[in-house]
Amino acid sequence: MATGAQPSRVLTMTTMTEKVHDQTLTCMDCGHEFRWTVGEQVFFANHTLIRPKRCGPCRRAKRPWFEIAEQQSAEQAADERPTRRGSRGIGWDDDTT
């Protein structure tokens, strides 16, 4: 390791709880206060994310495309399920034996 280089370390609940505590933030959309827990702060710090600006309901309302995409992928997965076939390639419901 080079001189003066900081070793990268993952923050954990133990290392963070001594320095930080739950914070109350204000949503930029609705103006309501919401709690940003120490666990969430650890997650954000480990993933180099900025602190949230919106509460959970406003985040979900801001991204309706996410729910639509989630529904479409579930429907697509259901459509692509393979059907069970017999050993001769005949479907289980076929009476052509």
Long-range contacts (C-beta under 8 A, 24 or more apart in sequence): 10-46, 11-42, 11-45, 11-46, 12-42, 13-38, 13-39, 13-42, 16-41, 16-42, 16-45, 25-51, 25-52, 25-53, 27-53, 27-54, 27-55, 27-58, 28-53, 28-54, 29-54, 29-55, 29-58, 29-61, 29-62, 30-55, 30-57, 30-58
